[in-house]
């Protein structure tokens, strides 16, 4: 992994500033110097910066730094994590105006395994769920607990038994020929939005309770890495997940890749 801060190789001081644990980020896959949903990732960074720091983010500059990081790392395929924080942020004076820093991590590209996964439901609601903030400890701990219990990952259930999202992904469910996106406080992912825009069949966004899961026969999970089928949620088997996931992958295959350069 290689790290760059504000367009330069990251120093120890840059990384020390990120330890405050106040900030937000987006993660994306780059192939041949291009990204699917690049505009959505930049919008996410812009909105998060406005909410957490009350300042505007120059997304054109951020895009240029992303391209520079790829060039400096001498790669065209990569996983990027773009984090917005401030080395000047002081938790004792959180309303003080501070300049923001952009930390870009360049790592090897991720290829998603084709295997389906099982889920364990857990009662949990992320803090500020609409933000992709750096407070990720509970997400990874719930995934770890799910693995210890014999599942592959965790699905969050909030107030009123309403399903929201997975640890680091969104979920789509099949009710007959209709694709249902659970409506609840959650991080609305870039991949979810691309699938919603390109889906060629009926789809709904509505609350889905844990008790209502018995009415679904298929499910997939999605994030910037891709889409994968869900074979089981707790004791509920989902036999139509592979076919549903194949439809979702076909939608994403038609989504254009936006070049970082320029």
N, C-alpha and C positions, 0 to 999 in steps of 0.2 A: 504494500500500500504506500502511496505517495500523497503528501499533504501540502496544500497551497493555501495561503491566507492573503486575501486582497490582491491576488495576482502574482504573489511571490512565494518561494518556498517557505513553508511555515517554520517559524523559530520556536524555541522552547517557551519564550514569553507569549507567543501567540497561543500555544496550546495551554499554557497555564491560565490564560484568560478564559478559555472555554470550560474550565473546571467549576465555574460559578453555577453551572447547571440551570441557566436561564437563557432560553433561546428556542429556536424551532428549526426544522430542516425539511428537505425532501430528498427522496432516494429515487434514482432512475437508472435505466439501462441504456447504454449507448452502443449502437452498431454502425460501423463505417462512418463515424462522426455525426450520427443523427439520432434523434430521440422521438418516440411516439408520445404525443401529448405534451410537447415541450411548453407550449403556451399555458397549459394547465399547471405545470410545475412552477412556472414563473409567477403565475397568478397566486398560487399557494404561498410562495415566498413573500410576495408583495403584501398580501393580506395579513400574514402572520407578523411581518415586521411592523405594519401599521398598528396592529392590536397590542403587541408586546412592547414596542418601543415608541409608539406614537410618532413615527417618522416614515418618510417615503423611501422605498428601495429602488435604486436604479437597476431595473431588470436587464436593460441593454448591457450595462457594465457586468452584471452577474453572468449573463450569457457569454460575453467575451472572455471572462475569467474561466468559465467552464471549458471553452475551446482552448484557451491557453494551457490549462492544466492537462488536457489530453495531449496537446502538442509537446509540452515539457516532459510528460511521461512517455512520449514516443509510442502512443497506442491510438487506435481508432475504435476498438471495441473495449468497453469497460463498464464497471458499476461505479456510479458517482453518488456521493452523498454531499449535499450542499447545505451547510449549517450557517444560520444567521445568529450571531450573538454579539456581545460587546465586551471588550477587555476593560472598558471604563465603567461598566455597570456596577453599582454599589447597592446591595440589598438593603442597606440601612437608609438609603435615599432613592427608592425605586422610581420616584417621579422625576428625578433629575434627567434632563435631556442629555443623551450620550450618542456618539457616532457608532454605527454598527460595523461589524467585521463579518466577512464571508469566508468560511473555511470550507475548502473543497477537498474531499478524499477521493482518490482514484484507486480503484481496486480491480481485480480480475472480473470479467463479465460472468454473470450467473446463468447457468442453463438449468431450467426447471426439470426435476425428475418427473417422469410420466405417471408414477404410482399415485393411486388415490389415497386419501387420508381419512382417519376417523377423528371425531371431535368429542370433547367432554364439555358439557355446559357448566358455567360457573357464574355465580351472582357477582357481578362487578360492573362498575361504570367508570370510565376514564375521567380524570379531571380535565376540564376544558376540552371535551372530546372532538370539537370541530377543528382544533389546532393539532398539527403534527409537531408537538413540542418535544423537548429532549427528556422529559420525565418518563423514561421507558422501563424503569425497573419492574413495576407490577406486571407489565406485559410479558416480560421474559420469565418472571417467576411463575405466572399462571401457565405458561407453556411448559415450563419444567415440571410443575405439579401434574399437568395432564399426561406428560410422558411417564411420570412415575406411576400414574394410575392405569397405564396401559393404552392410552389414546395417543394420537399424534399431535394434537393441538387443542386449544381452548376456544370456546365460543361464549361470548359475554351475554348475560341476561340481566337487564336492568329492572327498574321499578315496574311493578305490575306484571312481572314475568315476561317483559317484552324483549325480544332478541335485538341486539344492536350490531355487533361486529365481532370479528376475531381478534387475535392478539396483534397482528400487523396486517390485516387484510379485511376486505368486505366479502359478503356472502350473497349469492343469488340462489333462489329456490324455485323449483318447478312445481306448479299446481296445474296438472293437466298440460295444456298447451300454453299456459301463461307463465312468464318469468316474473317472479315477485322479489322486489328488493325491500328488505325490512326497513320500516320507517321508525327511527329512534335516534336519540342523540349519539352521533358517531362521527368519525372522520370520513368524509366523503372522498374516496380515493380517485386518483386520475384514471386508473384502469376501469373502475366502475363507471365513471362518466363517459369514457370512450365506448364501453359496451352499451350503455343506455342510448347513446346517440346513434349507434349503428345496428342495434338489434332489429331483425326483420320480422318479428312476430309480436304477439300481444305481451305487454309488460305492465306491471303495476308497482307503485310505491305505497306500501300500507303497513300498519303495525302487524307484526307476527308474534304471537305469544308462544311460550314453550308448549302449552297444551295444544296449540293448533298445529304443531309440527307433524302430527300424524296424518294430516291431509296433504303432505308433500311427498313426492316420490324421487326427487333428484335435487342435487345442490352442487354448486361449485364455489371455490374461493378465488379471489383475484387481488393482485396488487401489481406493482410495477415490474415484478419478475415474470408475471404471466398469470395463467389460469390453471387450476387443478381440481379434479373431481373430489367430492366428499362421499365416501362410502357409507358412513354411519354417523349419526348424532346420538350420543348416549346409546340406548338400545334400539333406536330406529334405523333400520336398513333403508338405503336409498338406491334402488336398482337402476334408476334412469340417469344417474349422475354422469356416467361416461358419455352418453349421447348428448346430454345438455352441455357438458364441457366442450365437446367437439364443435357444437354450434357456436359457443362463445369464442373458441380459438379461431374459427373461420371469420368471425366478425373482426377480430383484432388483426388477422392477417391482411385485411383490406384497408387498415388504417395507415395513412401515409407517415413516413418518418421525416421529421423536420430537422434539417441540418443545423448544427450549432454554429458553424462558420457563417460569418456575414450578419 
